[in-house]
Amino acid sequence: MALSRLFPRTSTSAARFMWASTRNAHQSSSVPASLKDKYHPKLGNREIVGYGWNGQPTYIDRLEFPCPPVRFRENTPEVLALREKEKGDWNALSLEEKKALYRASFRETFAEMNAPSGEWKSIMAMTLLGLSFTLWVMLYFKHFVLQPLPRTINREWQEKQLELMIKQRQNPVEGVASHWDYENNRWK
């Protein structure tokens, strides 16, 4: 196959899918039989019209990839009649027919995709629920699990400990005693 020479790293089925997806949308009935057998049981009577976001013929509405590889709705006699009419002059189509053609290919418009969904409410609720659970666990641990602080963790004990270190002249080169002026009895 010539595509395997152009795309040496792609498999044969991927090359055939790329060949089928780059053809005209109105010629999608000429998809190779192996791909039709592979993908159409999942797709039903929908057309494969492009390569897709990840090379798979699945319908996904994405703002960063606005052209899905398959049509949204299956081909019905009404849609097929509109597609035949679409091949002619677009001024002959009414606004409702244009909308019907659009809705047969796409589920949402860009305005509908950008519309706020209210998902932030559930995210905020779950975040607050997690924070309140964490608070209750902390209170439980503080009250029932953790022991009281030792007597050495208070200001008076630390000051007496510092006085003792100065009296004993602990670490006179770089430590606490090096910062004490023993002649004037104050900090340097």
ROSE-4610 file (N, C-alpha, C; in Angstrom, 1 decimal, always signed):
// ROSE-4610
residu = [M/M/M/A/A/A/L/L/L/S/S/S/R/R/R/L/L/L/F/F/F/P/P/P/R/R/R/T/T/T/S/S/S/T/T/T/S/S/S/A/A/A/A/A/A/R/R/R/F/F/F/M/M/M/W/W/W/A/A/A/S/S/S/T/T/T/R/R/R/N/N/N/A/A/A/H/H/H/Q/Q/Q/S/S/S/S/S/S/S/S/S/V/V/V/P/P/P/A/A/A/S/S/S/L/L/L/K/K/K/D/D/D/K/K/K/Y/Y/Y/H/H/H/P/P/P/K/K/K/L/L/L/G/G/G/N/N/N/R/R/R/E/E/E/I/I/I/V/V/V/G/G/G/Y/Y/Y/G/G/G/W/W/W/N/N/N/G/G/G/Q/Q/Q/P/P/P/T/T/T/Y/Y/Y/I/I/I/D/D/D/R/R/R/L/L/L/E/E/E/F/F/F/P/P/P/C/C/C/P/P/P/P/P/P/V/V/V/R/R/R/F/F/F/R/R/R/E/E/E/N/N/N/T/T/T/P/P/P/E/E/E/V/V/V/L/L/L/A/A/A/L/L/L/R/R/R/E/E/E/K/K/K/E/E/E/K/K/K/G/G/G/D/D/D/W/W/W/N/N/N/A/A/A/L/L/L/S/S/S/L/L/L/E/E/E/E/E/E/K/K/K/K/K/K/A/A/A/L/L/L/Y/Y/Y/R/R/R/A/A/A/S/S/S/F/F/F/R/R/R/E/E/E/T/T/T/F/F/F/A/A/A/E/E/E/M/M/M/N/N/N/A/A/A/P/P/P/S/S/S/G/G/G/E/E/E/W/W/W/K/K/K/S/S/S/I/I/I/M/M/M/A/A/A/M/M/M/T/T/T/L/L/L/L/L/L/G/G/G/L/L/L/S/S/S/F/F/F/T/T/T/L/L/L/W/W/W/V/V/V/M/M/M/L/L/L/Y/Y/Y/F/F/F/K/K/K/H/H/H/F/F/F/V/V/V/L/L/L/Q/Q/Q/P/P/P/L/L/L/P/P/P/R/R/R/T/T/T/I/I/I/N/N/N/R/R/R/E/E/E/W/W/W/Q/Q/Q/E/E/E/K/K/K/Q/Q/Q/L/L/L/E/E/E/L/L/L/M/M/M/I/I/I/K/K/K/Q/Q/Q/R/R/R/Q/Q/Q/N/N/N/P/P/P/V/V/V/E/E/E/G/G/G/V/V/V/A/A/A/S/S/S/H/H/H/W/W/W/D/D/D/Y/Y/Y/E/E/E/N/N/N/N/N/N/R/R/R/W/W/W/K/K/K]
num = [1/1/1/2/2/2/3/3/3/4/4/4/5/5/5/6/6/6/7/7/7/8/8/8/9/9/9/10/10/10/11/11/11/12/12/12/13/13/13/14/14/14/15/15/15/16/16/16/17/17/17/18/18/18/19/19/19/20/20/20/21/21/21/22/22/22/23/23/23/24/24/24/25/25/25/26/26/26/27/27/27/28/28/28/29/29/29/30/30/30/31/31/31/32/32/32/33/33/33/34/34/34/35/35/35/36/36/36/37/37/37/38/38/38/39/39/39/40/40/40/41/41/41/42/42/42/43/43/43/44/44/44/45/45/45/46/46/46/47/47/47/48/48/48/49/49/49/50/50/50/51/51/51/52/52/52/53/53/53/54/54/54/55/55/55/56/56/56/57/57/57/58/58/58/59/59/59/60/60/60/61/61/61/62/62/62/63/63/63/64/64/64/65/65/65/66/66/66/67/67/67/68/68/68/69/69/69/70/70/70/71/71/71/72/72/72/73/73/73/74/74/74/75/75/75/76/76/76/77/77/77/78/78/78/79/79/79/80/80/80/81/81/81/82/82/82/83/83/83/84/84/84/85/85/85/86/86/86/87/87/87/88/88/88/89/89/89/90/90/90/91/91/91/92/92/92/93/93/93/94/94/94/95/95/95/96/96/96/97/97/97/98/98/98/99/99/99/100/100/100/101/101/101/102/102/102/103/103/103/104/104/104/105/105/105/106/106/106/107/107/107/108/108/108/109/109/109/110/110/110/111/111/111/112/112/112/113/113/113/114/114/114/115/115/115/116/116/116/117/117/117/118/118/118/119/119/119/120/120/120/121/121/121/122/122/122/123/123/123/124/124/124/125/125/125/126/126/126/127/127/127/128/128/128/129/129/129/130/130/130/131/131/131/132/132/132/133/133/133/134/134/134/135/135/135/136/136/136/137/137/137/138/138/138/139/139/139/140/140/140/141/141/141/142/142/142/143/143/143/144/144/144/145/145/145/146/146/146/147/147/147/148/148/148/149/149/149/150/150/150/151/151/151/152/152/152/153/153/153/154/154/154/155/155/155/156/156/156/157/157/157/158/158/158/159/159/159/160/160/160/161/161/161/162/162/162/163/163/163/164/164/164/165/165/165/166/166/166/167/167/167/168/168/168/169/169/169/170/170/170/171/171/171/172/172/172/173/173/173/174/174/174/175/175/175/176/176/176/177/177/177/178/178/178/179/179/179/180/180/180/181/181/181/182/182/182/183/183/183/184/184/184/185/185/185/186/186/186/187/187/187/188/188/188]
x = [+0.9/+0.0/+0.9/+0.5/+1.3/+1.4/+0.4/+0.4/+1.4/+1.7/+2.7/+4.1/+4.3/+5.6/+5.6/+4.5/+4.5/+4.5/+3.9/+3.8/+4.4/+5.7/+6.3/+6.0/+5.7/+5.5/+4.1/+3.2/+1.8/+1.5/+0.6/+0.2/-0.7/-1.0/-1.7/-3.2/-3.7/-5.1/-5.2/-4.2/-4.1/-4.0/-3.2/-3.0/-4.3/-5.0/-6.3/-7.3/-7.3/-8.2/-7.9/-6.6/-6.2/-6.7/-6.5/-7.0/-8.5/-9.2/-10.7/-11.1/-10.4/-10.9/-10.5/-9.6/-9.2/-10.0/-10.8/-11.7/-12.8/-13.5/-14.6/-15.7/-16.4/-17.4/-18.5/-18.8/-19.9/-19.5/-18.2/-17.7/-17.4/-17.9/-17.6/-18.1/-19.0/-19.5/-18.5/-17.4/-16.3/-15.2/-15.5/-14.6/-14.2/-13.0/-12.6/-13.4/-13.7/-14.5/-14.0/-12.6/-12.1/-12.3/-12.2/-12.5/-14.0/-14.8/-16.3/-16.7/-16.1/-16.5/-16.0/-14.8/-14.2/-15.0/-15.3/-15.8/-17.4/-18.0/-19.4/-20.3/-19.9/-20.8/-21.0/-20.0/-20.1/-20.8/-20.5/-21.0/-22.5/-22.9/-24.2/-24.2/-25.2/-25.3/-24.7/-23.7/-23.1/-21.9/-21.6/-20.5/-19.2/-18.1/-16.8/-16.4/-16.1/-15.8/-14.5/-13.7/-12.4/-11.5/-10.3/-9.3/-9.6/-10.0/-10.4/-9.3/-9.6/-8.7/-7.5/-7.8/-6.7/-6.6/-7.3/-7.2/-8.3/-9.1/-10.2/-11.5/-12.4/-13.7/-14.7/-14.5/-15.4/-15.9/-17.1/-17.6/-17.3/-16.6/-16.3/-16.4/-17.2/-17.2/-16.1/-15.1/-14.0/-13.7/-13.5/-13.2/-11.9/-10.9/-9.6/-9.5/-10.5/-10.6/-12.0/-12.4/-13.8/-14.4/-13.6/-14.2/-14.1/-15.2/-15.1/-15.1/-14.5/-14.3/-15.6/-16.7/-17.9/-19.1/-20.1/-21.3/-22.0/-22.7/-23.3/-24.5/-25.4/-26.6/-26.4/-27.2/-27.2/-27.9/-27.6/-28.3/-29.7/-30.6/-32.0/-32.4/-33.6/-34.0/-34.1/-34.5/-34.7/-33.3/-32.3/-31.0/-30.3/-30.5/-30.0/-30.6/-31.9/-32.5/-31.9/-31.7/-31.1/-29.6/-28.9/-27.5/-27.5/-28.5/-28.6/-28.9/-29.8/-30.2/-29.0/-28.2/-27.0/-26.0/-25.9/-24.9/-25.2/-26.4/-26.8/-26.5/-27.4/-27.2/-27.7/-26.8/-27.1/-28.2/-28.4/-29.4/-30.8/-30.9/-32.2/-32.6/-31.6/-31.9/-32.5/-33.5/-34.1/-33.2/-33.5/-32.7/-32.9/-34.1/-34.4/-33.6/-33.5/-32.8/-31.3/-30.8/-29.4/-29.1/-30.0/-29.9/-30.0/-30.9/-31.0/-29.8/-29.2/-27.9/-26.8/-26.8/-25.7/-25.9/-27.2/-27.4/-27.2/-27.3/-27.0/-25.5/-24.7/-23.3/-22.7/-23.2/-22.6/-23.7/-23.3/-24.2/-24.4/-23.3/-23.4/-22.7/-23.2/-22.5/-21.4/-20.6/-19.5/-20.1/-21.2/-21.8/-22.3/-22.8/-23.3/-22.1/-21.0/-19.8/-19.2/-19.3/-18.7/-19.6/-20.9/-21.8/-21.4/-21.6/-21.3/-22.2/-21.5/-22.3/-22.7/-22.2/-22.5/-21.7/-20.7/-19.9/-19.1/-18.8/-18.0/-18.7/-20.0/-20.8/-20.4/-20.4/-20.1/-18.7/-17.8/-16.4/-16.2/-16.8/-16.7/-17.3/-18.4/-19.0/-18.1/-17.5/-16.6/-15.4/-14.9/-13.7/-14.0/-15.2/-15.6/-15.8/-16.4/-16.7/-15.3/-14.4/-13.0/-12.4/-12.5/-11.8/-12.5/-13.9/-14.5/-14.2/-14.1/-13.7/-12.3/-11.4/-10.0/-10.0/-10.8/-10.9/-11.4/-12.4/-12.9/-11.9/-11.1/-10.1/-9.0/-8.6/-7.6/-8.1/-9.4/-9.9/-9.9/-10.3/-10.3/-8.9/-7.9/-6.5/-6.0/-6.4/-5.9/-6.5/-7.8/-8.5/-8.2/-8.2/-8.2/-6.8/-6.0/-4.9/-3.6/-3.4/-2.1/-2.0/-0.8/-0.6/-0.4/-0.5/-0.3/+1.2/+1.5/+2.8/+3.7/+5.0/+5.9/+6.1/+6.6/+6.8/+7.9/+8.8/+9.9/+9.5/+8.2/+7.7/+6.9/+7.6/+7.0/+8.1/+7.7/+8.7/+9.6/+9.1/+9.9/+11.0/+10.6/+11.6/+12.7/+12.3/+13.3/+14.3/+13.8/+14.7/+15.6/+15.2/+16.1/+17.1/+16.7/+17.6/+18.7/+18.3/+19.3/+20.3/+19.8/+20.7/+21.7/+21.2/+22.1/+23.2/+22.8/+23.8/+24.8/+24.4/+25.4/+26.3/+25.8/+26.6/+27.6/+27.2/+28.1/+29.1/+28.9/+29.7/+29.7/+28.5/+28.4/+28.6/+29.5/+29.9/+30.3/+31.4/+31.8/+32.3/+32.6/+33.1/+32.0/+31.0/+29.9/+28.5/+28.4/+27.0/+26.5/+25.7/+25.1/+26.1/+27.0/+28.0/+28.9/+29.0/+29.8/+29.0/+27.7/+26.9/+26.8/+27.3/+27.1/+28.4/+28.2/+29.4/+29.5/+30.5/+30.6/+31.1/+31.8/+32.4/+31.2/+30.3/+29.3/+27.9/+27.9/+26.8/+25.5/+25.7/+24.6/+25.0/+24.0/+24.2/+25.1/+25.9/+26.8/+26.0]
y = [-1.2/+0.0/+1.2/+2.2/+3.4/+4.2/+4.2/+4.9/+4.4/+3.1/+2.5/+3.0/+3.4/+4.0/+5.5/+6.2/+7.6/+7.6/+6.7/+6.7/+5.4/+5.2/+3.9/+3.4/+4.3/+3.8/+3.5/+3.8/+3.5/+2.1/+1.4/+0.1/+0.2/-1.0/-1.0/-0.6/-1.0/-0.6/+0.9/+1.5/+2.9/+3.7/+3.1/+3.8/+3.8/+2.6/+2.5/+3.5/+3.6/+4.5/+6.0/+6.3/+7.6/+7.9/+6.9/+7.0/+7.3/+6.5/+6.6/+7.9/+8.4/+9.6/+10.9/+10.8/+12.0/+12.2/+11.3/+11.4/+12.3/+12.7/+13.6/+13.0/+13.8/+13.3/+12.6/+13.0/+12.4/+11.0/+10.7/+9.4/+8.5/+8.7/+7.9/+6.5/+6.2/+4.9/+4.0/+4.6/+3.8/+3.5/+3.4/+3.0/+1.6/+1.2/-0.2/-1.1/-2.3/-3.3/-3.7/-3.8/-4.2/-3.2/-1.9/-0.8/-0.7/-0.9/-0.9/-2.0/-3.2/-4.3/-4.0/-3.3/-3.0/-1.9/-0.8/+0.3/+0.5/+0.0/+0.3/-0.4/-1.6/-2.1/-1.2/-0.4/+0.6/+1.8/+2.2/+3.5/+3.4/+2.3/+2.2/+2.7/+3.5/+4.0/+5.4/+5.8/+7.1/+7.1/+8.2/+8.3/+8.6/+8.0/+8.4/+9.5/+10.7/+11.9/+12.5/+12.0/+12.6/+11.6/+12.1/+11.3/+11.3/+12.4/+12.4/+12.9/+13.1/+13.7/+12.7/+11.4/+10.5/+9.4/+9.6/+8.6/+7.5/+7.6/+6.6/+7.3/+6.6/+7.2/+7.2/+8.1/+8.3/+9.7/+10.0/+11.3/+12.0/+13.1/+13.9/+15.3/+16.1/+17.5/+18.2/+18.7/+19.4/+20.7/+21.7/+23.1/+23.1/+22.4/+22.5/+21.6/+20.7/+19.9/+19.9/+20.9/+21.1/+20.2/+19.3/+18.5/+17.0/+16.4/+15.0/+14.1/+12.9/+12.1/+11.4/+11.4/+10.8/+11.8/+11.6/+12.4/+12.1/+13.1/+12.9/+11.9/+12.1/+11.3/+10.3/+9.3/+8.3/+8.8/+8.2/+8.7/+8.2/+9.1/+8.8/+9.3/+8.9/+9.3/+10.8/+11.5/+12.9/+13.6/+13.1/+13.6/+13.4/+12.2/+11.9/+12.8/+13.1/+14.0/+15.4/+15.8/+17.1/+17.2/+16.1/+16.0/+16.1/+15.5/+15.6/+17.1/+17.7/+19.1/+20.0/+19.6/+20.4/+20.5/+19.5/+19.5/+20.6/+21.1/+22.2/+23.6/+24.5/+25.9/+26.0/+26.5/+26.7/+27.8/+28.7/+29.7/+29.1/+27.9/+27.2/+26.5/+26.3/+25.7/+26.8/+26.3/+27.2/+27.2/+28.1/+28.2/+26.9/+26.4/+25.1/+24.0/+23.9/+22.8/+22.9/+24.1/+24.3/+23.8/+24.2/+23.8/+22.3/+21.7/+20.2/+19.5/+20.1/+19.5/+19.6/+20.8/+21.0/+20.1/+19.9/+19.0/+17.6/+17.2/+15.8/+15.5/+16.6/+16.4/+16.7/+17.6/+18.1/+18.1/+17.7/+17.7/+19.1/+19.9/+21.2/+22.3/+23.5/+24.6/+25.1/+26.0/+26.5/+27.3/+28.0/+28.7/+27.8/+26.6/+25.6/+25.0/+24.8/+24.2/+25.1/+26.4/+27.4/+27.8/+27.4/+27.8/+27.2/+27.9/+27.4/+26.2/+25.2/+23.9/+23.8/+24.6/+24.5/+23.4/+22.9/+21.8/+22.3/+23.6/+24.2/+24.0/+23.9/+23.7/+22.4/+21.3/+20.0/+19.9/+20.6/+20.6/+21.3/+22.5/+23.2/+22.4/+21.8/+21.0/+19.8/+19.1/+18.0/+18.6/+19.7/+20.3/+20.7/+21.3/+21.7/+20.5/+19.5/+18.2/+17.6/+17.6/+17.0/+17.8/+19.2/+20.0/+19.8/+19.7/+19.5/+18.1/+17.1/+15.8/+15.8/+16.6/+16.7/+17.4/+18.4/+19.2/+18.3/+17.4/+16.5/+15.5/+15.0/+14.0/+14.7/+15.9/+16.6/+16.8/+17.2/+17.4/+16.1/+15.0/+13.7/+13.3/+13.5/+13.1/+14.0/+15.3/+16.2/+15.8/+15.5/+15.2/+13.8/+12.8/+11.4/+10.7/+11.1/+10.3/+11.0/+12.2/+12.9/+13.1/+12.9/+13.2/+14.7/+15.2/+16.6/+17.0/+18.2/+18.6/+18.5/+18.1/+18.0/+19.3/+19.3/+20.5/+21.3/+20.8/+21.5/+22.5/+22.4/+23.2/+24.4/+25.2/+26.5/+27.5/+28.8/+29.9/+29.9/+29.7/+29.7/+28.7/+27.5/+26.4/+26.7/+27.2/+27.5/+28.6/+29.6/+30.7/+30.1/+29.3/+28.7/+27.8/+27.1/+26.2/+27.0/+28.2/+29.1/+29.7/+30.0/+30.5/+29.5/+28.2/+27.1/+26.9/+27.0/+26.8/+27.9/+29.1/+30.2/+30.0/+29.6/+29.4/+28.3/+27.3/+26.2/+26.5/+27.6/+28.0/+26.9/+26.5/+25.5/+26.0/+25.4/+25.7/+27.2/+27.5/+28.9/+29.5/+28.6/+29.0/+29.5/+28.7/+29.0/+29.0/+28.5/+28.3/+29.4/+29.1/+30.1/+30.9/+30.3/+31.0/+32.0/+31.8/+32.8/+34.1/+34.1/+35.3/+36.1/+35.6/+36.2/+36.9/+38.1/+38.9/+38.6/+37.8/+37.4/+38.5/+39.5/+40.6/+41.5/+41.9/+42.8/+42.1/+40.8/+40.0/+40.4/+40.4/+40.7/+40.1/+40.2/+39.6/+40.6/+40.0/+40.9/+41.6]
z = [+0.0/+0.0/+0.0/-0.7/-0.9/+0.4/+1.2/+2.5/+3.5/+3.4/+4.3/+4.0/+2.7/+2.4/+2.9/+2.8/+3.3/+4.8/+5.5/+6.9/+7.4/+7.5/+7.7/+9.2/+10.1/+11.5/+11.8/+10.9/+11.1/+10.7/+11.4/+11.0/+9.8/+9.2/+8.0/+8.3/+9.4/+9.7/+10.0/+10.6/+10.9/+9.6/+8.7/+7.4/+6.6/+6.7/+6.0/+6.6/+7.9/+8.6/+8.2/+8.1/+7.7/+6.3/+5.4/+4.0/+4.0/+4.8/+4.8/+5.4/+6.4/+7.1/+6.3/+5.4/+4.7/+3.4/+3.1/+1.9/+2.2/+1.1/+1.2/+2.1/+2.8/+3.8/+3.0/+1.8/+1.1/+0.5/+0.5/+0.0/+1.1/+2.3/+3.5/+3.4/+2.5/+2.3/+1.7/+1.2/+0.5/+1.5/+2.8/+3.9/+3.6/+3.7/+3.5/+4.4/+3.9/+4.6/+6.0/+6.1/+7.4/+8.4/+8.1/+9.0/+9.3/+8.3/+8.5/+9.5/+9.3/+10.2/+11.6/+11.7/+13.0/+13.8/+13.2/+13.9/+13.8/+12.7/+12.6/+13.5/+14.1/+15.1/+16.3/+16.6/+17.7/+17.3/+16.0/+15.5/+15.0/+14.6/+14.0/+12.6/+12.2/+10.9/+10.8/+11.6/+11.5/+10.6/+10.0/+9.0/+9.7/+9.2/+9.6/+8.7/+9.2/+8.4/+8.6/+9.5/+9.8/+10.6/+10.8/+11.5/+13.0/+13.6/+15.0/+15.9/+17.1/+18.1/+18.4/+18.6/+18.8/+17.8/+16.7/+15.6/+15.7/+16.8/+16.9/+16.5/+15.9/+15.4/+16.6/+17.5/+18.6/+18.6/+19.1/+19.1/+20.4/+20.4/+21.6/+21.2/+22.0/+21.8/+22.6/+21.9/+22.6/+21.9/+22.8/+22.2/+21.5/+22.0/+21.3/+20.1/+19.9/+18.7/+18.2/+17.4/+17.1/+16.1/+15.4/+14.3/+14.7/+15.3/+15.7/+14.4/+14.6/+13.4/+12.9/+13.7/+13.2/+13.4/+12.7/+12.9/+14.2/+14.7/+16.0/+15.9/+14.9/+14.8/+13.6/+13.7/+12.7/+11.4/+10.3/+9.1/+9.0/+9.0/+8.8/+7.4/+6.9/+5.6/+5.5/+6.6/+6.5/+6.4/+7.2/+7.1/+5.8/+5.2/+3.9/+2.8/+3.0/+2.0/+2.1/+3.4/+3.6/+3.0/+3.2/+2.7/+1.2/+0.5/-1.0/-1.4/-0.6/-0.9/-0.6/+0.4/+0.8/-0.3/-1.2/-2.3/-3.3/-3.3/-4.2/-3.6/-3.9/-3.5/-2.0/-1.2/+0.2/+0.5/-0.4/-0.3/-0.4/-1.0/-1.1/+0.2/+1.1/+2.4/+3.3/+4.1/+5.1/+6.3/+7.2/+8.5/+9.3/+9.3/+10.1/+9.5/+8.1/+7.5/+7.8/+7.8/+8.1/+9.6/+10.5/+11.9/+12.0/+11.3/+11.3/+10.8/+9.7/+9.2/+10.3/+10.9/+11.9/+13.1/+13.6/+14.7/+14.4/+13.1/+12.7/+12.8/+12.6/+12.7/+14.0/+14.8/+16.1/+17.1/+18.3/+19.5/+20.0/+20.2/+20.8/+19.9/+20.0/+19.4/+20.3/+19.8/+20.7/+21.8/+21.6/+22.7/+23.8/+23.4/+24.4/+25.1/+24.4/+25.0/+26.0/+25.8/+26.6/+27.8/+27.7/+28.8/+30.1/+31.2/+32.5/+32.8/+33.4/+33.6/+35.1/+36.0/+37.4/+38.1/+37.4/+38.0/+39.2/+39.2/+40.3/+41.6/+41.6/+42.9/+43.5/+42.7/+43.3/+43.7/+42.9/+43.3/+44.6/+44.8/+46.0/+47.2/+46.9/+48.0/+48.5/+47.5/+47.9/+48.6/+48.1/+48.8/+50.3/+50.5/+51.8/+52.7/+52.1/+52.8/+53.2/+52.3/+52.7/+53.8/+53.7/+54.7/+56.1/+56.1/+57.4/+58.0/+57.1/+57.6/+58.2/+57.5/+58.1/+59.4/+59.5/+60.8/+61.9/+61.6/+62.7/+63.0/+62.1/+62.4/+63.2/+62.9/+63.7/+65.2/+65.3/+66.7/+67.4/+66.8/+67.4/+67.9/+67.0/+67.4/+68.5/+68.5/+69.5/+70.9/+70.9/+72.1/+72.7/+71.8/+72.3/+72.1/+71.1/+70.7/+71.3/+71.0/+71.3/+72.8/+73.4/+74.8/+75.0/+76.2/+76.4/+76.2/+75.9/+75.6/+76.8/+76.6/+77.8/+78.5/+79.7/+80.5/+79.9/+79.1/+78.5/+77.4/+76.9/+75.8/+76.4/+77.1/+77.6/+77.7/+77.7/+77.6/+78.8/+80.1/+81.3/+81.2/+80.9/+80.8/+79.8/+78.6/+77.6/+78.1/+78.8/+79.3/+80.3/+81.2/+82.2/+81.6/+80.5/+79.8/+79.1/+78.6/+77.9/+79.0/+80.2/+81.2/+81.6/+81.7/+82.1/+81.0/+79.8/+78.7/+78.7/+79.1/+79.1/+80.3/+81.5/+82.7/+82.4/+81.7/+81.4/+80.3/+79.6/+78.5/+77.4/+77.0/+76.0/+74.6/+73.9/+72.5/+72.4/+73.0/+73.0/+71.6/+70.6/+69.4/+68.4/+68.2/+67.3/+67.9/+69.1/+69.7/+70.5/+71.5/+72.3/+73.1/+73.7/+74.5/+73.7/+72.4/+71.6/+71.4/+71.7/+71.5/+72.8/+73.9/+75.3/+75.7/+76.1/+76.6/+78.1/+78.5/+79.9/+80.8/+80.3/+81.1/+81.5/+80.5/+80.8/+81.2/+81.1/+81.5/+80.6/+79.3/+78.4/+77.0/+76.1/+74.7/+74.0/+73.1/+72.3/+71.2]
